Amino acid sequence: MNFHVTQEFQLLLSFLTFCASTYLGAVVYLNNRTNWTNRLFGLLAFVIDIYITVNYLSLHPPLPSVENQLFWIRLVMCITSFIGPILILLVHTFPHEKITLAWRYRIPLFALMSVSAIFSLTPLVFSALEFPNGEPVPVPGAGIPVFALDFVGLFLLSFFVLIYKYRKASDQERAQHKFLLFGVLASFSLMALSTVIFVVVLHSSATVFLGPIVPVILMASIAYAIVKYQLFNIKIIATQVSIVTIWIILFSKIFANITLTEFTVDIFVFILVVLFGIVLNHSVHREIREREEVTRLAKSLEKANLRLQELDQQKTEFLSIASHQLRTPLSILKGYIELIADGAYGKPSKRLLGTLSDMDENNERLIKLVDEFLNISRIEQGRTKFSFVKKDMALLIKDVIKELEERAKDKGLQIEMLFPGKKAIISMDDDKIRHVLFNFIDNSIKYSDQGTITVGVKKEEEGVAVRVTDAGIGFNKTDEVNFFQKFYRGENVKTTNVNGTGLGLYVCRKFIEAHGGKVWATSMGLGRGSEFGFWIPNVRPVMAKEQ
Ligand code: ADP
């Protein structure tokens, strides 16, 4: 079994892995210098850099003698002795700020590490070098179990610690632990393959040059897990690693040229690629920062929204309780006013009757207000009950007009019904539609001082449309979009002394939407009358279910 790999290739591989390890270590460490997860990672990167260098020198010792090579190989073992303990500390601490391993474990760990490092430098770990196939193969000494425990043992232990932590981790942490697990497992398997199987079993050191790749896999996956946890983006690292690698390759290529033309062309290409790399890196940075900002904003918006929803619900509940408490005394009051006016407590004087009528009017206003509040809290809590039956819209309108005719007459107004057909039978909750009709016509009376109020019914677009038009105060375009919002009172009523709450049309809209219909308001402008209308479909769409 013999792979032939040139020394240049080994040098390039060591150099690239050295750069990658240094880069990852620096990025993670500088990203959060006070965090022990990052510090341990930085330390691991540093040890791995030394390992890569010494590993290369062990394959190509500066003074090529057997003693010298043995010295470098022993040094590799010495450096490797630090990897296992740092790894277990890192894996245990990840992703916390402080080292999590208790002192009672840390001390034996350091002891094992020190003994293994010292043993590695002596014949206890590798006693001599043999050259069975012309390649150097170290002869294991009596102290090899200490080294095996320190390196292989702790590597395996890291793996088990990770599995344990993975099973206990929250969903978010799990994703990160997965990368750690992958890194430890992949690098360990590769290491086992390249060293244990080849060196120990097959007695060949042909794959030792692969050594530097192993820690880089480990480093890359740990780095990914850390930066992902700390919201630092891997895309930046990936881009930068690729850019720097291309730079290095192109830069080394410049010196491989023989002719001046090739040399010049390569320098030119190199400069272009450097510039391009800088621009690319910059744009990736910007894109990621922007995305992070958007995510952050979205999160805080989501929080604020949740809080608002909570407050809104509390308000609705308060409204509901308060209204229920108010509704009963108001009804009782209404009953007493009627009894007194009817003479149940003796014949009332004319003056008393006048006062009673004022009381009744104000009480009615309050009842209407409380009813509106109750409607709103029911709508918002999704407790409004709807029962749909087929009814004639024209009949319903006639009823409501009859109810309000007197009030209109008092203001010198007329109400007319405009209906080309005979019947407009449609499925609806007649109480709710009656409420809407009452509100529309009542508003027309409230906001008009002259003319006729027309209520039109028309079968159109697979449904029935109702329009209430008046010659009243009208409104401007800017106002009309808000009329159906909660608590909105138009600019047009600011100068009038008509009382109101801005709740009526909101409730109407909700009722009509529950029928799968729509509402609208139009006007030619201030002082030029208005039209308030609604349309409900013959067949209710599925989404417009009970609200
Ligand atoms: P309220 O009448 O208690 O203010 P509504 O929700 O019934 O509340 O109406 C909301 C607003 O719509 C009113 O304040 C008014 O500005 C406008 N409005 C409603 N009906 C008419 C109408 N017939 N003519 C002009 N403006 C109207």
Boltz pocket constraint, residues with backbone or C-beta under 6 A from the ligand:
constraints:
  - pocket:
      binder: B
      contacts: [[A, 439], [A, 440], [A, 443], [A, 444], [A, 445], [A, 447], [A, 470], [A, 472], [A, 473], [A, 474], [A, 475], [A, 483], [A, 485], [A, 488], [A, 489], [A, 490], [A, 491], [A, 492], [A, 493], [A, 499], [A, 500], [A, 501], [A, 502], [A, 503], [A, 504], [A, 505], [A, 506], [A, 530], [A, 532]]
      max_distance: 6.0
